[in-house]
Amino acid sequence: MEKYGQMYKKSINDPASYWSDMAKDFVFKYSEQRVLKFNFDILKGPISIKFMEGALTNVCYNILDRNINKGLGHHIAYYWEGNEPDTRRQINYHNLLREVCKFANVLKSLGIQMGDTIAIYMPNSIELVTAMLGCARIGAIHTVVFAGFSAEALADRIIDANCVMLITCDGAYRGTKFIPLKGIADLAITLCNKSGHSIKACIVKRHVDINYQDEMNNKCSHLLIKWDHKVDIWWHEALEMADDYCAPVWLDTEHPLFILYTSGSTGKPKGVVHSTGGYMIYTATTFKYVFNHTDGDVFFCTADLGWITGHTASVYGALANGATVVLLEGTPFHPNPDRLWQLIDDLRVNTFYTAPTVIRSLMKFGDKYVQKYKLSSLKLLGTAGEPINPEAWHWFYIIIGKGNCPI
């Protein structure tokens, strides 16, 4: 606690020195300008924050190459668990970097340049992470749209962010519900065209076992996907020809990393821009200290990557610390309400992070689904999203954490 008090005091009294200390473990290429500049007093001018402006860095390099250079190449980056329990995959840091580089090279081959914005409309998957980091590798700006939003919501965000490309999947299952992502994307592209906004390409990942309709050869099946050869590109075909190394583009720390839109529940969705250097150091520091992350810990956050918690906890913050992350595509209730507890035991999860809504929903099924599992690997529990009520907190603490895990 004494050390914590010292760190907190320094962060308030000398923030430039504090954040400089936090940044020492990361790779920056400095110019003469590397001062933390900020103004929170409206009487002194516009509110502004500039972090190491003038220095150059690359987030993708810092969270992949840097960790591989530390000897973590064969360390598992992601355990991916599909909608069905028998669909699973894992990938280490070395292979993730390889996939990211190949995708970055695909983007470059399609004319994507630094500063271009790309919309990503995919379910929780390693490919979604690959797309995000492929953008970051070359200085393109990504905006991830939750893969449950309507075509209208997707089109609004594509137009507002001036996206030049869309990345999606043929389809996905969420529990027992099928979501025709490609069909929704097609409609969104049509809506964009009607508004005078066109995109260069739509990259499509084959994610579920369905056929597609080829407009040229007129192939079809019971479940159709329309294919426009002028716009649509298969992910697997594009990556097959791509080189497996792409040099990172070194960017000013204030270069935008991504835009993430608010849900729009209180009005028109607002695109929030997150810059490169400040977000990288903030999210790395937050993950390290809030979750008390130590080497070898397995981290599991149930948030979709379409939300800021997913970006920060399951991608940028986690990978910056060389963590192993569990990524669940499905729901906590499919095929049974014990899916989360089964994963925690199977993958020896140490840190479990979820929303009070999820806790309250699982409480309704009683304790029997939890008591089948030991959950002995858990060290820390977390909740985010909205305030937690006392009943849910106690159930989480006693039944899930066995009274041993701080929340």
Phi, psi and omega in degrees: 000327178296316178297318179300316180299320179295316180296316181297315180299318179294322181295331180274315186277331182218066186300326180299315179291320181299309183287334173295320177298317181296331185274352187298332183277356184252162186264117174233145172252109190276146163251195180289334182269109178212039182257142173283116180244132179205155173217117178253004183255109184297337180286344181259005179129184182299142175297129181205152176221127176232123183250113178052038182302132182102337174279157181245143176204174174216122184297315182301316178299317185290331183261348177243291183305315183300318180288325176295321177295339176275359179098015183260016184304321182266004177286136181293125175272314182223136160259112178263130178243118182286183180300321178262143184301337182268007176250110182210157182204154173224154181216137179268174184297321181298312182288329176295316177300319180300313180294319179297315179297318179299317181292321177300321178293326174298314179301315180297321181294337180266008174090010179287133183237167177306131179096345175291148180252136183235131177270138179237123185232081188220157174286169176303115184197162176296328179294326176296316176299317179302317180295316179300311185285333174296321175297311182298329182298323187249007177084012172282154184257127179258149170228111182273129179249125181310128186282038173226356180285157182285168176299323180296317179295320179294314181298318179303318182286322177300315182291314184297322181272359180057047182291141180257352182208154176234138176240128183211188177237166176295320179184177179202154174253137172238100191069233179265359183268129176269133179246112182280076188302317181296319178297319178294319179296319178301315180295320178298319179296320177299317179296321178297315180300321179295334179269003179087014180245122179243157178245156181289319187199159173234110179273129187241121176270128175285111189246328179236161186275078177227158179270170180226158178267122179264113184297334181280316185258357176058035174284143179205166182208187183292335178236111192260143168236123178285147184228122179250108184296343179283337186237316190280139179224129176288132178305309187294325179289322180293317183288333183301326184265355187276146176290149186266013170225137177224120180295136179291145175270124182276123191243149171302141183302336179270003176296137180298135176267310177205162172244129177234129185271144171293165186292337181086007183292339179249020180141200180296131178303139181249131180276118180262122183268129176249127183275170191287295188290312182297316179295319181300311183288321178299311186289327176294318180292316179301311182299316184298314188268322179294318182264005180048046186292132176235158183306133177093350179294144174255126187249135181226113176242131184275357182292141175292147179291351176285354179248163183296327178299320178296317178301309189284312187279317188264349180238279191292313181292317182293309183293329177298334180259009179067030186279164169257126187242138172266127182241113182257124178277324187279205181249162179292353187248003184239132359281347178221164182286012177253011186302315182295317184291324177297318180293320180299318179289314183298319186258006177054054182291134179260324181237124181239125189231120184213188182252148176307327178299318179295316180299312180298322180294319181285332177301327184296338180274358180083186185271347189298327181286338179275322188292350176287347188236151182282318182055029186284345181280344184295134177241332185212139176243151178215150173227150178203161176120313176198168179299147179260138179277155185304320182298315180293322179299313182295320178296316179299315184289314186275311187280317182274311182274357180055024180075009184252348188249125171299151174250000000 
